[in-house]
Amino acid sequence: MTRIGYARVSSTDQDLAIQNERLKAAGCEIIRSETGSGASRKGRSELETIMEFLRSGDELVVLRLDRLGRSTRDVLNLVHELDERGASLRVLEPDVTTAGSMGRMVITILGMVADMELTFIKDRQRAGIEAAKAEGVYTGRKKNVDDEEIRRLIAGGASKAEVARQLEVSRMTIYRALAKEDDGSAI
């Protein structure tokens, strides 16, 4: 049996060290780590890599279930995929494994709690944004791409899709930057 650890944090200002240390202490021979939201599996390439290479008898280990995901559906789908491969999931806090039927029930409940926590996080975030807007101090997320750069690349003949890929932004970001120029709000 190979124990494969998975560590995840939501943002770059968080530290993976504690999770990695705990996974190593739990006997994980391989540890994959990444930064990204747990709201969905989308875009979590390290988790996908693990899922591709898990074999029968292997064990996926996470420190807490919310590190695996905050969506009950995603967590249960992952557990189902592990079962299909003959692999299991072990959560270190609290110590639970899907190797037995009782563990599956506990994982289901913990998955529901993680999902509920995500709803609470979003509610608190929304309330904070509303309060900041009411005080006139909300500025929104800091832009990570310059509209002028987008317009320059488009004017140079690049397609919107090419610019989006090059700058690693959505095409909607490209359209918004171009719309600002069209309506004069860029000035």
N, C-alpha and C positions, 0 to 999 in steps of 0.2 A: 504494500500500500504506500502510495506517495501522498504526502500532505502538501497541499499547495495553498499558500496564504494569499489573501487579497486584502489590500489596504486602500482606502479611499478617503480623501478630504474634499470638501466642497469648493474651497477657494485657495489661491496660491499663498495667502498669508497664514494658512494653517499648516501644521507640521505633521508629517507622516511617521516621524521617528518612534513615537510611543507604540503605534500600531505595529510597525515593523519589528520592534524589539519583542513585543508580546507574541507575535506570530512565530518569530524565530525560537523563542523559549518554549512554544507549544510544539516544536518539532517540525516546523514547515521547512522542507528542503528547498522549495522554490517560493519566492514571494514576489508578487506583481503589485505595483502601486500606481495610482493615478489621481489626478485632480479633476473633479467634475461633479455635477449635480447627481444626487441619488434619486431624483424624481422619476427618472426613466433610464432604461438601459442604453438608449440611443447615445452614440458618441463615446461610449466607454470601451475603448479598444483593448485595454488590458484585461478586462473581464471577459470580453469576447475571445481573446487569445486563450485564456484559461479554459473557457467552456469548449473550445475546439480541441484542446489537447488532453482533457480529462479522460481517463480510462476506467474500466471496471475495477472497483476496489479502491480507487483514489478518494481522497477526502479534501474538499474545499473548506478552508478555515478562514473565518473572519472574526475580528475582535467583538463587534456588536452587529446585530442584524441590520441596523440602519446604515452600516458601512456597505452592505451588499445592495440595499435599495430601500427606498421609502414608499414604494408602491406595493401594496399587498399583491396585486396581480403579477407584477414583475418578480417579486420574491417567490410566489407560488409557482410561476412558470419556470424559474431557475431550479427550484426544488424538483419539479417534474422532469426537467431535462437531465438533472443529475441522476434521478431514479432510472430514467431510460438508459443511461450510460452505465448503470451499476455503481455509480459513485454516490457519495453522501456529503452533507453539509454539517460542519461543526461551528457553533457559535461559542466563543469563549466567555462572554459576559451576557447573560448567565450561561453556564455550561450546558449546552443542549446540542443534540445531534439528531439528524434525520435517519440514522441507522435503525431506529425503532419507531413503532407507530405512535407512541406517546410523544416522541420528539417532533414528529410531523405536526401534531396538534399544537404543541407549544410554539413551533415556528409560525404556524398560521396565525395564532393569537399575537405573537410578537410582530409579525408583518402588519397586522391590522393596527397595532399601536404605532408603528413607524409611519404608516400612512396617515394616521390621525395627527401625529406630531408634525408632519409636513403641512397639513391643513392649518394647524396652530401657528407654525412659522410664517406661512403666507398671510394669515390674518394679522399677526403682529407687525409684519413688514408693511402691509397695506395701511394699518392704523398709523404707523410711524410716518409713512409718506404723506398721508392726509394731514396729520398734525404739522409736519414741516411745511406743507403747502399753505396751510392756514396761517402760519407764522411768516410766510414769505421767504423761507430759507431753503426750500427744496429746489435743487438744480438738476435732478435726474442723474442718470449714470453718466460718467465721464466718457466722452467720445474716444474711441480708440483708432479712428481713421479721420483724415482730413478731407473735407468735402472738395477742397481745391485740388487735391491729389487725384480724386476720382474724376473730376471734370477734365483735368489735364490728360489723364490716361484715355478717357473717352474721346477727347478732341484729337488725340494722337492716333485714333483709328482702332483702338481695342474695343472688343464687344463688352457689353455689360457683364456677361457671364465670365469672360476672361478677367475683367477687373475684379469681380467678386472673388474668384479663385485666387488671384494674385495677392489681394489684400486680406484674404481670409475673412470675408464678411458676407452677409447674405445679399442676394440681388436686390431685396427690398431696400437695403442701405444705399445701394447705388441709385435706385429710383428716387429715394428721398433727397439725396444730394443733388441730383439733376433737377428735381422739382423746385428746390430752393432757388436755384439759378433762374428757372423759368418764371417764378412768381416774384422775383426781385428781393426775396427775404435774405439772400446771401450777403447783401450789402449792409 
